[in-house]
């Protein structure tokens, strides 16, 4: 547990410089172990961070447990949005609801002068979400502050005061939580007969 958040990662089981070179059955077994053999206890949310695009791990996950939904994360560039579109198509085929879209590396704010620069373009994920009819959940900036805090194991979202970056993460988390609530409210209810 880190800062009150339970987590598991393949990184805990591998030597530091070793890559995971797994396909289908091995990935499927890992998903089953992480979901069924880790003592999670009671959870409010279970968030699973997946690699971009489509692949064995996404397929295994969707086939292993019922998911409330998927959040699509993309940078603003057209090429990244093409990969995100393929992920959306895959989740739709697997009948996994799309909760919304987040734009990562949406803009950069210079730490010295405060000038905003849209290095990778801006708004592509918002436009794609509107075109596809999914909620836009927010923009995460490209920031050396976020990077250095993450590298140091310090979640930016927990920054005190009026940190603009903490606010961004809290706003995105609130938007995702709202979509989870809506999805759960709209989910078919099961009736238990005793």
Rosetta constraint file for C-alpha pairs under 8 A:
AtomPair CA 1 CA 5 HARMONIC 5.37 0.50
AtomPair CA 1 CA 6 HARMONIC 4.43 0.50
AtomPair CA 1 CA 7 HARMONIC 6.20 0.50
AtomPair CA 2 CA 6 HARMONIC 6.48 0.50
AtomPair CA 2 CA 7 HARMONIC 7.47 0.50
AtomPair CA 6 CA 40 HARMONIC 7.18 0.50
AtomPair CA 8 CA 12 HARMONIC 7.57 0.50
AtomPair CA 8 CA 34 HARMONIC 7.32 0.50
AtomPair CA 9 CA 13 HARMONIC 7.75 0.50
AtomPair CA 10 CA 14 HARMONIC 6.73 0.50
AtomPair CA 11 CA 15 HARMONIC 7.88 0.50
AtomPair CA 11 CA 16 HARMONIC 7.56 0.50
AtomPair CA 14 CA 18 HARMONIC 6.38 0.50
AtomPair CA 14 CA 19 HARMONIC 7.91 0.50
AtomPair CA 22 CA 26 HARMONIC 5.96 0.50
AtomPair CA 22 CA 27 HARMONIC 6.18 0.50
AtomPair CA 23 CA 27 HARMONIC 5.87 0.50
AtomPair CA 23 CA 56 HARMONIC 6.70 0.50
AtomPair CA 24 CA 28 HARMONIC 6.01 0.50
AtomPair CA 24 CA 56 HARMONIC 5.46 0.50
AtomPair CA 24 CA 57 HARMONIC 7.48 0.50
AtomPair CA 24 CA 60 HARMONIC 7.92 0.50
AtomPair CA 25 CA 29 HARMONIC 6.13 0.50
AtomPair CA 26 CA 30 HARMONIC 6.27 0.50
AtomPair CA 27 CA 31 HARMONIC 6.25 0.50
AtomPair CA 27 CA 56 HARMONIC 7.08 0.50
AtomPair CA 27 CA 57 HARMONIC 6.06 0.50
AtomPair CA 27 CA 60 HARMONIC 7.57 0.50
AtomPair CA 28 CA 32 HARMONIC 6.27 0.50
AtomPair CA 28 CA 56 HARMONIC 7.73 0.50
AtomPair CA 28 CA 57 HARMONIC 6.82 0.50
AtomPair CA 28 CA 60 HARMONIC 5.41 0.50
AtomPair CA 28 CA 61 HARMONIC 7.62 0.50
AtomPair CA 29 CA 33 HARMONIC 6.13 0.50
AtomPair CA 30 CA 34 HARMONIC 6.08 0.50
AtomPair CA 31 CA 35 HARMONIC 6.07 0.50
AtomPair CA 31 CA 57 HARMONIC 7.68 0.50
AtomPair CA 31 CA 60 HARMONIC 7.22 0.50
AtomPair CA 31 CA 61 HARMONIC 6.60 0.50
AtomPair CA 31 CA 64 HARMONIC 7.97 0.50
AtomPair CA 32 CA 36 HARMONIC 5.65 0.50
AtomPair CA 32 CA 37 HARMONIC 7.53 0.50
AtomPair CA 32 CA 64 HARMONIC 7.27 0.50
AtomPair CA 33 CA 37 HARMONIC 4.90 0.50
AtomPair CA 33 CA 38 HARMONIC 6.83 0.50
AtomPair CA 34 CA 38 HARMONIC 5.51 0.50
AtomPair CA 50 CA 57 HARMONIC 7.60 0.50
AtomPair CA 50 CA 58 HARMONIC 7.15 0.50
AtomPair CA 52 CA 83 HARMONIC 7.34 0.50
AtomPair CA 52 CA 84 HARMONIC 7.44 0.50
AtomPair CA 52 CA 87 HARMONIC 7.73 0.50
AtomPair CA 53 CA 83 HARMONIC 5.39 0.50
AtomPair CA 53 CA 84 HARMONIC 6.17 0.50
AtomPair CA 53 CA 86 HARMONIC 6.48 0.50
AtomPair CA 53 CA 87 HARMONIC 5.04 0.50
AtomPair CA 54 CA 58 HARMONIC 6.34 0.50
AtomPair CA 54 CA 59 HARMONIC 7.74 0.50
AtomPair CA 54 CA 86 HARMONIC 6.90 0.50
AtomPair CA 54 CA 87 HARMONIC 5.41 0.50
AtomPair CA 54 CA 90 HARMONIC 6.83 0.50
AtomPair CA 55 CA 59 HARMONIC 6.34 0.50
AtomPair CA 56 CA 60 HARMONIC 5.98 0.50
AtomPair CA 57 CA 61 HARMONIC 6.05 0.50
AtomPair CA 58 CA 62 HARMONIC 6.21 0.50
AtomPair CA 59 CA 63 HARMONIC 6.19 0.50
AtomPair CA 59 CA 94 HARMONIC 7.92 0.50
AtomPair CA 60 CA 64 HARMONIC 5.98 0.50
AtomPair CA 61 CA 65 HARMONIC 6.49 0.50
AtomPair CA 62 CA 66 HARMONIC 6.78 0.50
AtomPair CA 62 CA 67 HARMONIC 6.84 0.50
AtomPair CA 62 CA 91 HARMONIC 7.99 0.50
AtomPair CA 62 CA 94 HARMONIC 6.71 0.50
AtomPair CA 62 CA 96 HARMONIC 7.16 0.50
AtomPair CA 63 CA 94 HARMONIC 7.95 0.50
AtomPair CA 67 CA 96 HARMONIC 6.46 0.50
AtomPair CA 67 CA 97 HARMONIC 7.96 0.50
AtomPair CA 68 CA 96 HARMONIC 7.37 0.50
AtomPair CA 68 CA 97 HARMONIC 6.89 0.50
AtomPair CA 68 CA 180 HARMONIC 6.77 0.50
AtomPair CA 68 CA 183 HARMONIC 6.66 0.50
AtomPair CA 68 CA 184 HARMONIC 7.03 0.50
AtomPair CA 69 CA 96 HARMONIC 5.59 0.50
AtomPair CA 69 CA 97 HARMONIC 4.58 0.50
AtomPair CA 69 CA 98 HARMONIC 5.40 0.50
AtomPair CA 69 CA 99 HARMONIC 5.58 0.50
AtomPair CA 69 CA 180 HARMONIC 7.48 0.50
AtomPair CA 69 CA 183 HARMONIC 7.72 0.50
AtomPair CA 70 CA 91 HARMONIC 7.56 0.50
AtomPair CA 70 CA 96 HARMONIC 6.83 0.50
AtomPair CA 70 CA 97 HARMONIC 6.29 0.50
AtomPair CA 70 CA 98 HARMONIC 4.93 0.50
AtomPair CA 70 CA 99 HARMONIC 5.65 0.50
AtomPair CA 70 CA 100 HARMONIC 7.49 0.50
AtomPair CA 71 CA 98 HARMONIC 6.12 0.50
AtomPair CA 71 CA 99 HARMONIC 5.39 0.50
AtomPair CA 71 CA 100 HARMONIC 5.32 0.50
AtomPair CA 71 CA 101 HARMONIC 5.85 0.50
AtomPair CA 71 CA 102 HARMONIC 7.36 0.50
AtomPair CA 71 CA 176 HARMONIC 7.87 0.50
AtomPair CA 72 CA 84 HARMONIC 6.60 0.50
AtomPair CA 72 CA 87 HARMONIC 7.70 0.50
AtomPair CA 72 CA 88 HARMONIC 7.38 0.50
AtomPair CA 72 CA 98 HARMONIC 7.46 0.50
AtomPair CA 72 CA 99 HARMONIC 7.95 0.50
AtomPair CA 72 CA 100 HARMONIC 6.31 0.50
AtomPair CA 72 CA 101 HARMONIC 4.73 0.50
AtomPair CA 72 CA 102 HARMONIC 6.25 0.50
AtomPair CA 73 CA 84 HARMONIC 7.24 0.50
AtomPair CA 73 CA 101 HARMONIC 5.79 0.50
AtomPair CA 73 CA 102 HARMONIC 4.77 0.50
AtomPair CA 73 CA 103 HARMONIC 5.93 0.50
AtomPair CA 73 CA 104 HARMONIC 6.47 0.50
AtomPair CA 74 CA 80 HARMONIC 6.00 0.50
AtomPair CA 74 CA 81 HARMONIC 6.14 0.50
AtomPair CA 74 CA 84 HARMONIC 6.24 0.50
AtomPair CA 74 CA 101 HARMONIC 7.53 0.50
AtomPair CA 74 CA 102 HARMONIC 6.38 0.50
AtomPair CA 74 CA 103 HARMONIC 5.18 0.50
AtomPair CA 74 CA 104 HARMONIC 5.74 0.50
AtomPair CA 74 CA 125 HARMONIC 6.38 0.50
AtomPair CA 75 CA 80 HARMONIC 5.92 0.50
AtomPair CA 75 CA 81 HARMONIC 7.10 0.50
AtomPair CA 75 CA 103 HARMONIC 5.35 0.50
AtomPair CA 75 CA 104 HARMONIC 4.87 0.50
AtomPair CA 75 CA 105 HARMONIC 5.77 0.50
AtomPair CA 75 CA 106 HARMONIC 6.46 0.50
AtomPair CA 75 CA 120 HARMONIC 7.46 0.50
AtomPair CA 75 CA 124 HARMONIC 7.69 0.50
AtomPair CA 75 CA 125 HARMONIC 6.94 0.50
AtomPair CA 76 CA 80 HARMONIC 6.96 0.50
AtomPair CA 76 CA 81 HARMONIC 6.94 0.50
AtomPair CA 76 CA 103 HARMONIC 6.40 0.50
AtomPair CA 76 CA 104 HARMONIC 7.43 0.50
AtomPair CA 76 CA 105 HARMONIC 7.51 0.50
AtomPair CA 76 CA 106 HARMONIC 6.29 0.50
AtomPair CA 76 CA 120 HARMONIC 6.06 0.50
AtomPair CA 76 CA 121 HARMONIC 5.72 0.50
AtomPair CA 76 CA 122 HARMONIC 5.44 0.50
AtomPair CA 76 CA 123 HARMONIC 6.09 0.50
AtomPair CA 76 CA 124 HARMONIC 4.48 0.50
AtomPair CA 76 CA 125 HARMONIC 5.58 0.50
AtomPair CA 77 CA 81 HARMONIC 6.30 0.50
AtomPair CA 77 CA 120 HARMONIC 5.98 0.50
AtomPair CA 77 CA 121 HARMONIC 6.34 0.50
AtomPair CA 77 CA 122 HARMONIC 7.94 0.50
AtomPair CA 77 CA 124 HARMONIC 6.53 0.50
AtomPair CA 78 CA 82 HARMONIC 6.27 0.50
AtomPair CA 78 CA 124 HARMONIC 7.21 0.50
AtomPair CA 79 CA 83 HARMONIC 6.66 0.50
AtomPair CA 80 CA 84 HARMONIC 6.28 0.50
AtomPair CA 81 CA 85 HARMONIC 6.00 0.50
AtomPair CA 81 CA 124 HARMONIC 7.43 0.50
AtomPair CA 81 CA 125 HARMONIC 6.85 0.50
AtomPair CA 81 CA 128 HARMONIC 7.57 0.50
AtomPair CA 82 CA 86 HARMONIC 6.43 0.50
AtomPair CA 83 CA 87 HARMONIC 6.44 0.50
AtomPair CA 84 CA 88 HARMONIC 6.23 0.50
AtomPair CA 85 CA 89 HARMONIC 6.21 0.50
AtomPair CA 86 CA 90 HARMONIC 6.18 0.50
AtomPair CA 87 CA 91 HARMONIC 6.17 0.50
AtomPair CA 88 CA 92 HARMONIC 6.12 0.50
AtomPair CA 88 CA 98 HARMONIC 7.21 0.50
AtomPair CA 89 CA 93 HARMONIC 6.26 0.50
AtomPair CA 90 CA 94 HARMONIC 6.28 0.50
AtomPair CA 91 CA 95 HARMONIC 6.12 0.50
AtomPair CA 91 CA 96 HARMONIC 5.05 0.50
AtomPair CA 91 CA 97 HARMONIC 7.06 0.50
AtomPair CA 91 CA 98 HARMONIC 7.38 0.50
AtomPair CA 92 CA 96 HARMONIC 5.73 0.50
AtomPair CA 92 CA 97 HARMONIC 6.76 0.50
AtomPair CA 92 CA 98 HARMONIC 7.69 0.50
AtomPair CA 98 CA 134 HARMONIC 7.10 0.50
AtomPair CA 99 CA 134 HARMONIC 7.03 0.50
AtomPair CA 99 CA 135 HARMONIC 6.96 0.50
AtomPair CA 99 CA 176 HARMONIC 7.23 0.50
AtomPair CA 99 CA 179 HARMONIC 5.79 0.50
AtomPair CA 99 CA 180 HARMONIC 7.08 0.50
AtomPair CA 99 CA 183 HARMONIC 7.73 0.50
AtomPair CA 100 CA 129 HARMONIC 7.18 0.50
AtomPair CA 100 CA 134 HARMONIC 5.16 0.50
AtomPair CA 100 CA 135 HARMONIC 4.59 0.50
AtomPair CA 100 CA 136 HARMONIC 5.59 0.50
AtomPair CA 100 CA 137 HARMONIC 5.98 0.50
AtomPair CA 100 CA 176 HARMONIC 7.62 0.50
AtomPair CA 100 CA 179 HARMONIC 7.68 0.50
AtomPair CA 101 CA 125 HARMONIC 6.73 0.50
AtomPair CA 101 CA 126 HARMONIC 7.36 0.50
AtomPair CA 101 CA 129 HARMONIC 6.07 0.50
AtomPair CA 101 CA 134 HARMONIC 6.94 0.50
AtomPair CA 101 CA 135 HARMONIC 6.42 0.50
AtomPair CA 101 CA 136 HARMONIC 5.03 0.50
AtomPair CA 101 CA 137 HARMONIC 5.63 0.50
AtomPair CA 101 CA 138 HARMONIC 7.55 0.50
AtomPair CA 102 CA 125 HARMONIC 6.79 0.50
AtomPair CA 102 CA 126 HARMONIC 7.76 0.50
AtomPair CA 102 CA 136 HARMONIC 6.30 0.50
AtomPair CA 102 CA 137 HARMONIC 5.25 0.50
AtomPair CA 102 CA 138 HARMONIC 5.22 0.50
AtomPair CA 102 CA 139 HARMONIC 5.95 0.50
AtomPair CA 102 CA 140 HARMONIC 7.56 0.50
AtomPair CA 102 CA 172 HARMONIC 7.89 0.50
AtomPair CA 103 CA 123 HARMONIC 7.57 0.50
AtomPair CA 103 CA 124 HARMONIC 7.78 0.50
AtomPair CA 103 CA 125 HARMONIC 5.36 0.50
AtomPair CA 103 CA 126 HARMONIC 7.15 0.50
AtomPair CA 103 CA 138 HARMONIC 6.37 0.50
AtomPair CA 103 CA 139 HARMONIC 4.75 0.50
AtomPair CA 103 CA 140 HARMONIC 6.16 0.50
AtomPair CA 104 CA 139 HARMONIC 5.99 0.50
AtomPair CA 104 CA 140 HARMONIC 4.74 0.50
AtomPair CA 104 CA 141 HARMONIC 6.44 0.50
AtomPair CA 104 CA 142 HARMONIC 7.44 0.50
AtomPair CA 105 CA 120 HARMONIC 7.47 0.50
AtomPair CA 105 CA 139 HARMONIC 7.65 0.50
AtomPair CA 105 CA 140 HARMONIC 5.76 0.50
AtomPair CA 105 CA 141 HARMONIC 4.78 0.50
AtomPair CA 105 CA 142 HARMONIC 4.37 0.50
AtomPair CA 106 CA 118 HARMONIC 6.83 0.50
AtomPair CA 106 CA 120 HARMONIC 7.18 0.50
AtomPair CA 106 CA 121 HARMONIC 7.36 0.50
AtomPair CA 106 CA 122 HARMONIC 5.65 0.50
AtomPair CA 106 CA 123 HARMONIC 7.27 0.50
AtomPair CA 106 CA 139 HARMONIC 5.76 0.50
AtomPair CA 106 CA 140 HARMONIC 5.80 0.50
AtomPair CA 106 CA 141 HARMONIC 5.01 0.50
AtomPair CA 106 CA 142 HARMONIC 6.57 0.50
AtomPair CA 107 CA 116 HARMONIC 6.76 0.50
AtomPair CA 107 CA 117 HARMONIC 5.82 0.50
AtomPair CA 107 CA 118 HARMONIC 4.50 0.50
AtomPair CA 107 CA 119 HARMONIC 6.38 0.50
AtomPair CA 107 CA 120 HARMONIC 7.39 0.50
AtomPair CA 107 CA 121 HARMONIC 7.66 0.50
AtomPair CA 107 CA 122 HARMONIC 6.71 0.50
AtomPair CA 107 CA 140 HARMONIC 7.69 0.50
AtomPair CA 107 CA 141 HARMONIC 4.89 0.50
AtomPair CA 107 CA 142 HARMONIC 5.75 0.50
AtomPair CA 108 CA 116 HARMONIC 5.55 0.50
AtomPair CA 108 CA 117 HARMONIC 5.10 0.50
AtomPair CA 108 CA 118 HARMONIC 6.12 0.50
AtomPair CA 108 CA 119 HARMONIC 6.90 0.50
AtomPair CA 108 CA 141 HARMONIC 5.71 0.50
AtomPair CA 108 CA 142 HARMONIC 4.91 0.50
AtomPair CA 108 CA 143 HARMONIC 6.09 0.50
AtomPair CA 109 CA 114 HARMONIC 5.57 0.50
AtomPair CA 109 CA 115 HARMONIC 5.51 0.50
AtomPair CA 109 CA 116 HARMONIC 4.34 0.50
AtomPair CA 109 CA 117 HARMONIC 6.25 0.50
AtomPair CA 109 CA 141 HARMONIC 7.70 0.50
AtomPair CA 109 CA 142 HARMONIC 7.62 0.50
AtomPair CA 109 CA 143 HARMONIC 6.97 0.50
AtomPair CA 110 CA 114 HARMONIC 4.84 0.50
AtomPair CA 110 CA 115 HARMONIC 5.38 0.50
AtomPair CA 110 CA 116 HARMONIC 6.44 0.50
AtomPair CA 110 CA 117 HARMONIC 7.77 0.50
AtomPair CA 118 CA 122 HARMONIC 5.85 0.50
AtomPair CA 123 CA 127 HARMONIC 6.16 0.50
AtomPair CA 124 CA 128 HARMONIC 6.11 0.50
AtomPair CA 125 CA 129 HARMONIC 6.02 0.50
AtomPair CA 125 CA 136 HARMONIC 7.79 0.50
AtomPair CA 126 CA 130 HARMONIC 6.24 0.50
AtomPair CA 126 CA 136 HARMONIC 5.72 0.50
AtomPair CA 127 CA 131 HARMONIC 6.07 0.50
AtomPair CA 128 CA 132 HARMONIC 6.06 0.50
AtomPair CA 129 CA 133 HARMONIC 5.82 0.50
AtomPair CA 129 CA 134 HARMONIC 4.90 0.50
AtomPair CA 129 CA 135 HARMONIC 6.25 0.50
AtomPair CA 129 CA 136 HARMONIC 5.87 0.50
AtomPair CA 130 CA 134 HARMONIC 6.07 0.50
AtomPair CA 130 CA 135 HARMONIC 7.10 0.50
AtomPair CA 130 CA 136 HARMONIC 7.31 0.50
AtomPair CA 137 CA 172 HARMONIC 5.76 0.50
AtomPair CA 137 CA 175 HARMONIC 5.50 0.50
AtomPair CA 137 CA 176 HARMONIC 6.60 0.50
AtomPair CA 138 CA 168 HARMONIC 7.73 0.50
AtomPair CA 138 CA 171 HARMONIC 7.38 0.50
AtomPair CA 138 CA 172 HARMONIC 5.39 0.50
AtomPair CA 138 CA 175 HARMONIC 7.70 0.50
AtomPair CA 139 CA 168 HARMONIC 7.27 0.50
AtomPair CA 139 CA 172 HARMONIC 7.59 0.50
AtomPair CA 140 CA 168 HARMONIC 6.53 0.50
AtomPair CA 140 CA 169 HARMONIC 7.23 0.50
AtomPair CA 141 CA 165 HARMONIC 7.82 0.50
AtomPair CA 142 CA 146 HARMONIC 7.65 0.50
AtomPair CA 143 CA 147 HARMONIC 6.31 0.50
AtomPair CA 144 CA 148 HARMONIC 5.94 0.50
AtomPair CA 145 CA 149 HARMONIC 6.06 0.50
AtomPair CA 146 CA 150 HARMONIC 5.98 0.50
AtomPair CA 146 CA 156 HARMONIC 6.18 0.50
AtomPair CA 146 CA 165 HARMONIC 7.37 0.50
AtomPair CA 147 CA 151 HARMONIC 6.05 0.50
AtomPair CA 148 CA 152 HARMONIC 6.18 0.50
AtomPair CA 149 CA 153 HARMONIC 6.24 0.50
AtomPair CA 149 CA 154 HARMONIC 4.92 0.50
AtomPair CA 149 CA 155 HARMONIC 6.53 0.50
AtomPair CA 149 CA 156 HARMONIC 6.48 0.50
AtomPair CA 150 CA 154 HARMONIC 5.48 0.50
AtomPair CA 150 CA 155 HARMONIC 6.06 0.50
AtomPair CA 150 CA 156 HARMONIC 7.25 0.50
AtomPair CA 154 CA 158 HARMONIC 7.92 0.50
AtomPair CA 155 CA 159 HARMONIC 7.46 0.50
AtomPair CA 156 CA 165 HARMONIC 6.61 0.50
AtomPair CA 156 CA 166 HARMONIC 5.24 0.50
AtomPair CA 156 CA 169 HARMONIC 7.51 0.50
AtomPair CA 157 CA 165 HARMONIC 7.13 0.50
AtomPair CA 157 CA 166 HARMONIC 4.06 0.50
AtomPair CA 157 CA 167 HARMONIC 6.91 0.50
AtomPair CA 157 CA 168 HARMONIC 7.85 0.50
AtomPair CA 157 CA 169 HARMONIC 5.40 0.50
AtomPair CA 157 CA 170 HARMONIC 6.01 0.50
AtomPair CA 158 CA 166 HARMONIC 6.39 0.50
AtomPair CA 159 CA 163 HARMONIC 6.40 0.50
AtomPair CA 159 CA 166 HARMONIC 5.68 0.50
AtomPair CA 160 CA 166 HARMONIC 7.89 0.50
AtomPair CA 162 CA 166 HARMONIC 7.80 0.50
AtomPair CA 162 CA 167 HARMONIC 7.41 0.50
AtomPair CA 163 CA 167 HARMONIC 6.32 0.50
AtomPair CA 164 CA 168 HARMONIC 6.34 0.50
AtomPair CA 165 CA 169 HARMONIC 6.48 0.50
AtomPair CA 166 CA 170 HARMONIC 6.15 0.50
AtomPair CA 167 CA 171 HARMONIC 5.93 0.50
AtomPair CA 168 CA 172 HARMONIC 6.23 0.50
AtomPair CA 169 CA 173 HARMONIC 6.07 0.50
AtomPair CA 170 CA 174 HARMONIC 6.07 0.50
AtomPair CA 171 CA 175 HARMONIC 6.20 0.50
AtomPair CA 172 CA 176 HARMONIC 6.21 0.50
AtomPair CA 173 CA 177 HARMONIC 6.07 0.50
AtomPair CA 174 CA 178 HARMONIC 6.09 0.50
AtomPair CA 175 CA 179 HARMONIC 6.38 0.50
AtomPair CA 176 CA 180 HARMONIC 6.23 0.50
AtomPair CA 177 CA 181 HARMONIC 6.20 0.50
AtomPair CA 178 CA 182 HARMONIC 6.26 0.50
AtomPair CA 179 CA 183 HARMONIC 6.05 0.50
AtomPair CA 180 CA 184 HARMONIC 6.06 0.50
AtomPair CA 181 CA 185 HARMONIC 6.04 0.50
AtomPair CA 182 CA 186 HARMONIC 6.12 0.50
AtomPair CA 183 CA 187 HARMONIC 5.95 0.50
